[in-house]
Amino acid sequence: MQNVLIAGGTGFVGLNAARAFADKGVSVVVTSRKRFDEAGEALAADNALIRVEYVNLQSNAEVFELYTRYRFDGLVMLAHAHQYARTRAASNALYPMLLNCLEGARISGVKRLVLASSKAIYGGMSPPYNEDATFPIQVTYPGATDEARKLPRFPEFETTVKRTTEMIALDYAIPLPASTSGLSGSGDNHSLEVVALRYPIQWGPGYTAMGSPFSLIAHAAAGKIDSLADRTGYLGLPIAEFWNLLSGSASSYVKDSASAIVTAMLATTLPHSIYNVCSGFNDVARDQLEAVYRIVPGARDNIGLAPEMLDAGGAPDNGFNANRFKSDFGWQPEHASFDEAFADYVAWLQDNPY
């Protein structure tokens, strides 16, 4: 791969992926829908292999014009409707972005697409959450039993959108024959390879949405925000409650997420088209907070949470792991423990605004 397009590349996953590609000597174009993206411009200014293009991915004309100016070998699809969207229109904004990028890739001969998918795709299903699981037709959730309360639950719309986008992307890897169901046509013999990487909750340098308890405590530990006592995270849950829901579940440090994207893009072959990917970090919530106070002893007052507020026991093992990805590509997360990742994150925040 000589030139890669990262659609939606100025989000925190995209920025880290762009750096990881550039470290491998791969030229990267990242797109932003903003008229001026401070984070993207700073990234490009620091590395000659990274460029920022301001493109409305919902406009097929703008997307196709971009593909005509560059010869992309690979596409990383990170653009999405915001996870806090609560209307059909906001959620549906993703589909034209995805289809425009896919059509541009197909027509211009892009070799491989890496789609950043989500663990939310398993919403409403019973564990184990492995790549060969078959989705139910409808997204339903069991009654709120004691065990169910320990498992993170995703909004039905988010699960539906993630499944739909993944199915659309994976379908593009299947060339259409010249005749389907008796209909005549010229067929579609492109050679686009598609691989979907399903991530759990992600956190690390560049995160700004402040829905993750891990990022909130890192920002508090670094003195970027005040006490967490009255703050809420994703879905409006109090930090301690949301953290307890995640207790014992795998997460992904964004630098590991980025290295997995690069690994999938540069791999010689793709033994599978779907992979669960995570750093691991399935420590229980209380142990994680105690690790935070060991790493940054002075952060206790600013964070404002006592370890006793968090679970000392984790949720049942749901089977979500990166074993298939590790086996196929020899990949290992670069940050071997929660402690190591958190220390890296706080060090980043000391030198950067977010």
Phi, psi and chi 1 to 4 in degrees:
 res  aa     phi    psi   chi1   chi2   chi3   chi4
   1 MET       -  125.9  -64.1  -74.1  171.0      -
   2 GLN  -106.7  -27.4  -61.9  -61.1  -42.3      -
   3 ASN  -147.3  121.6 -156.6   15.6      -      -
   4 VAL  -122.3  137.7  170.1      -      -      -
   5 LEU   -99.0  127.5  169.1   63.9      -      -
   6 ILE  -110.0  103.3  -55.8 -178.7      -      -
   7 ALA   -77.2  124.4      -      -      -      -
   8 GLY    74.7   39.2      -      -      -      -
   9 GLY   -85.7    2.3      -      -      -      -
  10 THR  -104.5   11.5   58.4      -      -      -
  11 GLY   -77.8  176.4      -      -      -      -
  12 PHE   -69.7  -30.3   92.6  117.0      -      -
  13 VAL   -70.4  -43.7  177.8      -      -      -
  14 GLY   -62.4  -42.1      -      -      -      -
  15 LEU   -63.2  -41.7  -66.5  173.3      -      -
  16 ASN   -69.8  -37.0  -77.8  -83.5      -      -
  17 ALA   -66.2  -40.1      -      -      -      -
  18 ALA   -60.1  -44.5      -      -      -      -
  19 ARG   -62.3  -41.4  -66.2 -173.6 -169.8   97.7
  20 ALA   -66.0  -39.7      -      -      -      -
  21 PHE   -64.5  -45.6  -85.3  115.9      -      -
  22 ALA   -61.3  -35.6      -      -      -      -
  23 ASP   -62.2  -24.6  -73.3  -15.2      -      -
  24 LYS   -91.9    3.8  -64.3  -70.7 -173.5  179.9
  25 GLY    81.9   16.6      -      -      -      -
  26 VAL   -96.6  129.6  177.5      -      -      -
  27 SER   -72.1  140.6  -63.4      -      -      -
  28 VAL  -132.1  135.9 -177.0      -      -      -
  29 VAL  -113.1  123.3  172.5      -      -      -
  30 VAL  -109.8  140.5  -61.4      -      -      -
  31 THR  -103.5  150.8   70.8      -      -      -
  32 SER  -139.1  141.7  174.0      -      -      -
  33 ARG   -85.9   -9.1   62.7  176.7  175.7  -91.6
  34 LYS   -75.6  156.9  -58.9  175.6 -176.3  177.5
  35 ARG   -72.6  -30.1  -67.8 -173.4  176.7 -178.9
  36 PHE  -146.5  124.0  178.1   80.8      -      -
  37 ASP  -114.4  105.7 -166.9  -57.2      -      -
  38 GLU   -60.7  -42.6 -176.2  176.2   -2.7      -
  39 ALA   -65.6  -42.7      -      -      -      -
  40 GLY   -65.9  -42.2      -      -      -      -
  41 GLU   -64.4  -39.8  -68.2  -68.2  -18.6      -
  42 ALA   -64.7  -39.2      -      -      -      -
  43 LEU   -63.1  -46.6 -179.7   68.8      -      -
  44 ALA   -66.2  -34.8      -      -      -      -
  45 ALA   -66.0  -27.2      -      -      -      -
  46 ASP   -87.2  -13.4  -72.1  -20.1      -      -
  47 ASN  -146.3  120.7 -161.6  -52.6      -      -
  48 ALA   -68.2  -15.4      -      -      -      -
  49 LEU   -86.2   -3.3  -70.2  175.4      -      -
  50 ILE  -115.5  131.3  -59.0  172.9      -      -
  51 ARG  -127.1  150.2  -62.0 -172.2   63.9  175.2
  52 VAL  -110.6  132.4 -178.5      -      -      -
  53 GLU  -122.9  131.6  -68.5  -77.1   -6.9      -
  54 TYR   -92.4  106.7  -64.2   96.8      -      -
  55 VAL  -135.4  133.6  179.0      -      -      -
  56 ASN   -85.4  103.2  176.0    7.7      -      -
  57 LEU   -68.0  -12.0  -63.2  178.4      -      -
  58 GLN   -79.6  -10.6  -65.0 -174.8   59.5      -
  59 SER   -98.5  112.9  166.1      -      -      -
  60 ASN   -64.8  -30.4   61.3   -7.5      -      -
  61 ALA   -64.5  -45.3      -      -      -      -
  62 GLU   -67.4  -38.9  -69.2 -170.9   31.4      -
  63 VAL   -66.3  -45.8  172.0      -      -      -
  64 PHE   -68.2  -33.2  -82.4   72.9      -      -
  65 GLU   -63.5  -37.6 -167.4  -85.6  -24.3      -
  66 LEU   -63.4  -44.4  178.0   67.6      -      -
  67 TYR   -64.5  -28.0  -85.5   98.8      -      -
  68 THR   -76.3  -24.9   61.0      -      -      -
  69 ARG   -86.1  -17.8  -74.2 -167.9  -71.3  114.3
  70 TYR  -127.7  153.8  -66.9   92.3      -      -
  71 ARG  -107.1   91.3  179.5   66.6  179.3  177.9
  72 PHE   -84.0  134.9  -64.8  118.6      -      -
  73 ASP   -91.0  -31.0  -58.6  -62.4      -      -
  74 GLY  -139.5  156.2      -      -      -      -
  75 LEU  -129.7  128.2  165.0   65.0      -      -
  76 VAL  -108.8  120.1  177.7      -      -      -
  77 MET   -98.7  106.0 -170.6   64.7 -166.1      -
  78 LEU  -118.0  -12.4  -62.6  176.0      -      -
  79 ALA   -64.9  138.3      -      -      -      -
  80 HIS  -158.2  159.8   59.9   82.1      -      -
  81 ALA   -69.5  143.3      -      -      -      -
  82 HIS   -59.4  141.1 -163.7  -84.6      -      -
  83 GLN   -64.8  -17.3   61.6 -176.7   -8.7      -
  84 TYR   -91.1    2.9  -68.3  104.2      -      -
  85 ALA   -60.1  137.6      -      -      -      -
  86 ARG  -129.7   18.8  -71.6  -65.4 -176.9  -88.7
  87 THR  -125.9  155.8   65.6      -      -      -
  88 ARG   -61.4  -41.2  -64.1  -65.8 -179.5 -165.5
  89 ALA   -61.4  -42.5      -      -      -      -
  90 ALA   -66.5  -41.9      -      -      -      -
  91 SER   -67.9  -40.6  -65.1      -      -      -
  92 ASN   -69.5  -12.7  -70.1  -16.1      -      -
  93 ALA   -60.7  -23.3      -      -      -      -
  94 LEU   -67.4  -36.6  170.9   60.1      -      -
  95 TYR   -63.6  -46.8  -60.0  122.9      -      -
  96 PRO   -64.0  -33.0   17.7  -29.8      -      -
  97 MET   -62.6  -46.3  -67.7 -167.6  -71.3      -
  98 LEU   -63.8  -47.5  174.8   64.6      -      -
  99 LEU   -67.2  -37.9  -71.3  168.4      -      -
 100 ASN   -62.8  -43.0  -73.8  -21.9      -      -
 101 CYS   -67.3  -39.0  -70.8      -      -      -
 102 LEU   -67.4  -43.7  -77.0  167.7      -      -
 103 GLU   -64.4  -41.9  -82.8  -64.2  -71.0      -
 104 GLY   -61.1  -41.0      -      -      -      -
 105 ALA   -65.2  -43.6      -      -      -      -
 106 ARG   -62.9  -48.5  179.4 -175.8   67.4   83.6
 107 ILE   -69.5  -36.1  -67.3  170.8      -      -
 108 SER   -90.6    1.5   62.5      -      -      -
 109 GLY    81.2   28.1      -      -      -      -
 110 VAL   -61.6  138.7  170.0      -      -      -
 111 LYS   -81.3  -37.6  -61.2 -179.5 -179.7   71.2
 112 ARG  -148.4  141.5 -176.1  171.9  -65.7  174.0
 113 LEU  -116.8  129.8  159.3   66.4      -      -
 114 VAL  -109.0  117.3  177.3      -      -      -
 115 LEU  -100.8  123.9  172.8   72.0      -      -
 116 ALA   -81.6  103.8      -      -      -      -
 117 SER   -99.8 -162.6 -171.7      -      -      -
 118 SER  -146.9  150.7  168.6      -      -      -
 119 LYS   -61.5  -21.2 -177.4 -178.2  177.0 -179.0
 120 ALA   -58.5  -18.1      -      -      -      -
 121 ILE   -62.9  -20.4 -151.8  162.2      -      -
 122 TYR   -89.9    7.6  -63.2  109.1      -      -
 123 GLY   -53.0  135.3      -      -      -      -
 124 GLY    80.3    0.2      -      -      -      -
 125 MET  -103.1  156.8  -62.1  174.5   63.2      -
 126 SER   -89.5  145.5  -62.3      -      -      -
 127 PRO   -60.4  161.3  -21.1   33.5      -      -
 128 PRO   -82.5  145.8   29.6  -35.6      -      -
 129 TYR   -88.9   75.0  -62.1  153.2      -      -
 130 ASN  -108.8  166.7   61.6   58.3      -      -
 131 GLU   -66.1  -19.4  -64.7   92.6  -24.0      -
 132 ASP   -93.4    4.3  -64.3  -38.4      -      -
 133 ALA   -63.0  143.3      -      -      -      -
 134 THR  -100.1  129.4  -58.5      -      -      -
 135 PHE   -75.3  142.3  -61.1  141.0      -      -
 136 PRO   -70.8  159.9   26.2  -33.5      -      -
 137 ILE   -67.6  -38.3  -64.9  174.6      -      -
 138 GLN  -114.9  151.6  -68.0 -178.5  -35.1      -
 139 VAL   -89.7  113.0  178.7      -      -      -
 140 THR  -130.8  154.7   57.5      -      -      -
 141 TYR  -121.7  142.5  -69.2   93.3      -      -
 142 PRO   -70.3  170.1   27.9  -35.2      -      -
 143 GLY   -60.8  156.5      -      -      -      -
 144 ALA   -77.9   70.0      -      -      -      -
 145 THR   -74.2  170.5   63.5      -      -      -
 146 ASP   -58.9  -40.1  -71.8  -19.0      -      -
 147 GLU   -70.0  -39.1  -70.8  -56.8  -53.8      -
 148 ALA   -63.6  -33.8      -      -      -      -
 149 ARG   -63.8  -22.2  -73.4 -167.4 -176.4   97.2
 150 LYS   -82.7   -9.9  -65.5 -179.6 -179.4  178.6
 151 LEU  -102.4  130.7  -61.5  173.7      -      -
 152 PRO   -57.3  134.2  -22.7   33.3      -      -
 153 ARG  -114.2  138.3  -64.0  173.5   64.2 -176.1
 154 PHE  -107.1  146.1  -59.0   95.7      -      -
 155 PRO   -58.4  143.3  -19.7   31.0      -      -
 156 GLU   -60.0  -37.8  -67.1 -172.1   17.8      -
 157 PHE   -63.1  -37.3   87.3   92.6      -      -
 158 GLU   -67.2  -42.6 -173.1  172.4   -9.7      -
 159 THR   -61.7  -44.7  -63.7      -      -      -
 160 THR   -63.3  -44.8  -58.4      -      -      -
 161 VAL   -64.1  -43.9  168.9      -      -      -
 162 LYS   -63.0  -42.6  -65.9  -63.3 -174.8 -176.7
 163 ARG   -64.4  -43.5  -71.7 -177.1 -174.5  170.8
 164 THR   -63.4  -46.5  -57.4      -      -      -
 165 THR   -65.7  -37.7   54.5      -      -      -
 166 GLU   -65.7  -42.5 -171.6  174.6  -66.7      -
 167 MET   -64.8  -39.1  -72.7 -172.2  -70.7      -
 168 ILE   -63.4  -46.6  -69.6  170.8      -      -
 169 ALA   -63.5  -46.4      -      -      -      -
 170 LEU   -64.7  -30.4  -70.0  170.6      -      -
 171 ASP   -64.2  -28.7 -178.0   67.8      -      -
 172 TYR   -69.3  -14.7  -97.9   72.3      -      -
 173 ALA   -83.2   -2.8      -      -      -      -
 174 ILE  -107.4  104.0  -55.1  171.7      -      -
 175 PRO   -61.1  137.9  -21.0   33.4      -      -
 176 LEU   -80.0  137.4  -65.0  177.8      -      -
 177 PRO   -70.8  167.5   26.7  -34.9      -      -
 178 ALA   -65.7  -22.5      -      -      -      -
 179 SER  -138.7  128.5  177.0      -      -      -
 180 THR  -128.4  123.9  -56.9      -      -      -
 181 SER    54.9   37.1  -59.3      -      -      -
 182 GLY    84.4   -3.5      -      -      -      -
 183 LEU   -86.5  142.3  -60.5  176.4      -      -
 184 SER   -87.0  152.6   61.2      -      -      -
 185 GLY   176.8  169.1      -      -      -      -
 186 SER   -84.4  -10.7   59.3      -      -      -
 187 GLY    81.6 -179.6      -      -      -      -
 188 ASP  -145.4   94.9  178.6    9.3      -      -
 189 ASN  -103.3   31.8  -65.7  -44.5      -      -
 190 HIS   -67.8  167.5   67.6   86.1      -      -
 191 SER  -123.6   35.4   56.8      -      -      -
 192 LEU   -71.7  123.9  176.7   65.7      -      -
 193 GLU   -92.6  141.5  -63.9  179.2  -49.3      -
 194 VAL  -129.2  132.8  178.9      -      -      -
 195 VAL  -134.3  132.7   58.0      -      -      -
 196 ALA  -105.6  127.4      -      -      -      -
 197 LEU  -107.5  116.9  -53.9 -175.5      -      -
 198 ARG   -95.2  117.7  -64.9  172.6  177.5  170.4
 199 TYR  -107.6  148.5  -69.9  104.3      -      -
 200 PRO   -83.9 -160.4   33.4  -34.5      -      -
 201 ILE   -58.6  135.1 -171.7  167.9      -      -
 202 GLN  -116.4  150.5  -60.3 -171.8   71.1      -
 203 TRP  -155.6  158.2   54.6  -74.6      -      -
 204 GLY   141.3 -169.1      -      -      -      -
 205 PRO   -54.0  131.1  -27.9   36.1      -      -
 206 GLY    97.7   -4.0      -      -      -      -
 207 TYR   -77.6  127.5 -172.7   84.5      -      -
 208 THR  -123.7  -14.7   58.2      -      -      -
 209 ALA   -68.9  -24.7      -      -      -      -
 210 MET    57.8   40.0  -66.8  -63.8  102.7      -
 211 GLY  -100.0  -19.0      -      -      -      -
 212 SER   -89.2  132.8  157.6      -      -      -
 213 PRO   -63.3  -31.4   21.7  -33.0      -      -
 214 PHE   -65.1  -43.1  -52.7  125.7      -      -
 215 SER   -71.2  -36.9  -71.0      -      -      -
 216 LEU   -61.8  -44.7  -78.8  164.2      -      -
 217 ILE   -69.8  -32.3   59.6  169.3      -      -
 218 ALA   -65.9  -43.6      -      -      -      -
 219 HIS   -66.0  -37.3  -80.8   71.5      -      -
 220 ALA   -67.7  -41.9      -      -      -      -
 221 ALA   -63.6  -33.2      -      -      -      -
 222 ALA   -86.7    1.5      -      -      -      -
 223 GLY    76.4   17.8      -      -      -      -
 224 LYS   -81.7  -28.3  -60.2  -68.6 -175.2  178.8
 225 ILE  -135.2  163.5   58.0  176.4      -      -
 226 ASP   -85.0 -173.0  -65.6  -31.4      -      -
 227 SER   -43.7  142.4  171.6      -      -      -
 228 LEU   -88.6   -3.5  -56.9 -176.0      -      -
 229 ALA   -53.7  -38.4      -      -      -      -
 230 ASP  -107.7   10.1  -61.6  -38.0      -      -
 231 ARG   -88.6  155.1  -75.7 -176.4  173.8  -96.9
 232 THR  -120.5  157.5   58.4      -      -      -
 233 GLY  -110.7 -149.4      -      -      -      -
 234 TYR   -55.0  138.0 -172.9   45.1      -      -
 235 LEU    64.3   16.8  -61.8  178.1      -      -
 236 GLY    74.9   14.6      -      -      -      -
 237 LEU   -77.9  140.1  -67.1  173.0      -      -
 238 PRO   -55.5  147.5  -24.2   33.6      -      -
 239 ILE   -55.8  -46.9  -62.1  -55.3      -      -
 240 ALA   -62.6  -40.0      -      -      -      -
 241 GLU   -66.7  -43.9 -177.4  178.1  -19.9      -
 242 PHE   -65.6  -40.6 -173.5   31.5      -      -
 243 TRP   -62.3  -40.5 -156.4  -16.8      -      -
 244 ASN   -62.8  -35.9  -77.2  -24.5      -      -
 245 LEU   -62.9  -32.7  -77.1  173.0      -      -
 246 LEU   -86.7   -8.7  -63.1  172.6      -      -
 247 SER   -55.7  124.6 -171.9      -      -      -
 248 GLY    83.4   -1.9      -      -      -      -
 249 SER   -94.0  149.0  -62.2      -      -      -
 250 ALA   -67.5  146.2      -      -      -      -
 251 SER  -132.7  174.5   66.9      -      -      -
 252 SER  -131.2  120.1 -168.3      -      -      -
 253 TYR   -73.2  134.0 -169.9   54.8      -      -
 254 VAL   -61.1  -30.0   70.2      -      -      -
 255 LYS   -66.8  -33.0  -68.6 -175.5  179.4 -179.3
 256 ASP   -71.9  -38.2  -66.2  -28.0      -      -
 257 SER   -58.7  -43.5  -58.0      -      -      -
 258 ALA   -65.4  -42.7      -      -      -      -
 259 SER   -66.1  -30.7   74.6      -      -      -
 260 ALA   -68.4  -39.2      -      -      -      -
 261 ILE   -60.7  -46.3  -72.0  171.2      -      -
 262 VAL   -63.4  -42.1  173.7      -      -      -
 263 THR   -59.9  -45.9  -64.2      -      -      -
 264 ALA   -66.5  -37.4      -      -      -      -
 265 MET   -70.0  -39.1 -178.4   63.7   76.4      -
 266 LEU   -92.9   -3.9  -59.4 -175.8      -      -
 267 ALA   -62.3  142.8      -      -      -      -
 268 THR   -63.3  -43.3  -56.6      -      -      -
 269 THR  -135.7  161.4   59.5      -      -      -
 270 LEU  -116.6   97.3  -64.2  173.7      -      -
 271 PRO   -61.9  -30.1  -23.6   34.5      -      -
 272 HIS  -134.3  162.2  -63.8   89.8      -      -
 273 SER  -103.3   -7.3   58.3      -      -      -
 274 ILE  -133.9  132.8  -61.8  172.0      -      -
 275 TYR  -139.1  136.1  -67.6   94.6      -      -
 276 ASN   -80.8  136.7  -68.1  -21.5      -      -
 277 VAL  -135.8  132.3  179.8      -      -      -
 278 CYS  -158.5  161.5   60.4      -      -      -
 279 SER   -75.2  -31.7  -59.6      -      -      -
 280 GLY   116.2 -107.7      -      -      -      -
 281 PHE    51.6   48.9  -51.9  148.8      -      -
 282 ASN   -92.0   34.5   53.5   -5.8      -      -
 283 ASP   -65.6  155.0  -44.0   73.1      -      -
 284 VAL   -77.5  160.0  -62.3      -      -      -
 285 ALA   -58.6  -42.7      -      -      -      -
 286 ARG   -63.9  -41.5 -174.1  176.8  -61.2 -179.0
 287 ASP   -63.7  -36.1  -71.2  -12.4      -      -
 288 GLN   -65.6  -43.8  -70.9  172.7  -24.3      -
 289 LEU   -66.4  -38.6 -177.9   56.5      -      -
 290 GLU   -63.9  -35.0  -71.1  175.0  -15.4      -
 291 ALA   -64.7  -39.7      -      -      -      -
 292 VAL   -58.5  -44.5  168.7      -      -      -
 293 TYR   -71.6  -24.2  -68.5  152.2      -      -
 294 ARG   -72.5  -39.0  -72.6 -164.0  -55.7  -89.1
 295 ILE   -75.0  -40.5  -65.0  166.1      -      -
 296 VAL  -129.0   80.6 -170.0      -      -      -
 297 PRO   -57.0  -32.8  -22.4   33.2      -      -
 298 GLY   -78.9    1.3      -      -      -      -
 299 ALA   -87.5   -7.4      -      -      -      -
 300 ARG   -57.3  -46.9 -174.3 -179.4  -65.8  -93.2
 301 ASP   -66.2  -40.6  -69.6  -20.0      -      -
 302 ASN   -71.9  -35.9 -160.5   38.5      -      -
 303 ILE   -70.7  -42.2  -70.4  175.5      -      -
 304 GLY    74.4   20.2      -      -      -      -
 305 LEU  -119.4  138.7  -63.1  175.4      -      -
 306 ALA   -97.5  141.9      -      -      -      -
 307 PRO   -53.0  -31.3  -28.8   37.2      -      -
 308 GLU   -65.7  -16.2  -57.5   77.8   50.8      -
 309 MET   -76.5  -12.9  -60.6  171.0   63.1      -
 310 LEU  -111.8  156.7  -59.8  178.0      -      -
 311 ASP   -66.4  137.8  -77.8  -11.4      -      -
 312 ALA   -94.6   -5.6      -      -      -      -
 313 GLY  -125.9  143.4      -      -      -      -
 314 GLY   -95.5  174.7      -      -      -      -
 315 ALA   -71.4  159.7      -      -      -      -
 316 PRO   -57.3  146.6  -21.2   31.8      -      -
 317 ASP   -60.3  121.7 -178.0    8.7      -      -
 318 ASN   -97.2    5.1   58.7   27.1      -      -
 319 GLY    79.1    6.9      -      -      -      -
 320 PHE   -83.0  116.9 -173.7   95.2      -      -
 321 ASN  -155.1  170.5   58.4   64.2      -      -
 322 ALA  -100.0   23.9      -      -      -      -
 323 ASN   -59.6  -42.4  -69.9  -11.0      -      -
 324 ARG   -63.9  -43.4  172.5 -175.0  -79.0 -175.0
 325 PHE   -63.7  -43.0 -164.2   76.7      -      -
 326 LYS   -63.3  -43.1  -67.6  175.8  179.9  178.5
 327 SER   -65.6  -42.5  175.6      -      -      -
 328 ASP   -73.8  -33.6  -78.1   -2.8      -      -
 329 PHE  -120.5   -2.9  -56.1  117.0      -      -
 330 GLY    68.3   20.3      -      -      -      -
 331 TRP   -76.8  143.3  177.5   83.7      -      -
 332 GLN  -136.3  140.2  -68.2  -67.9  -28.6      -
 333 PRO   -60.8  143.5   20.8  -31.6      -      -
 334 GLU   -78.3  -15.8  -63.0  173.0    7.9      -
 335 HIS  -116.9  107.8  -58.6   82.3      -      -
 336 ALA   -78.9  -12.6      -      -      -      -
 337 SER  -149.8  162.6   66.9      -      -      -
 338 PHE   -57.8  -43.0  175.4   86.4      -      -
 339 ASP   -58.0  -45.7  -59.4   43.0      -      -
 340 GLU   -65.6  -43.2 -176.5  179.9  -13.8      -
 341 ALA   -66.2  -42.7      -      -      -      -
 342 PHE   -64.7  -42.2 -172.0   80.6      -      -
 343 ALA   -61.3  -39.6      -      -      -      -
 344 ASP   -64.1  -40.7 -178.5   79.8      -      -
 345 TYR   -65.6  -46.8 -166.7    2.7      -      -
 346 VAL   -62.4  -39.9  171.8      -      -      -
 347 ALA   -62.5  -39.1      -      -      -      -
 348 TRP   -62.2  -44.5  166.4  -88.1      -      -
 349 LEU   -67.3  -23.9  -72.3  170.5      -      -
 350 GLN   -69.1  -23.1  -69.1  172.0  -12.5      -
 351 ASP  -111.3   -6.4  -62.7  -35.6      -      -
 352 ASN  -136.3  155.7  -64.3  -85.1      -      -
 353 PRO   -71.0  -25.2   23.7  -33.8      -      -
 354 TYR  -160.5      -   54.8   83.7      -      -
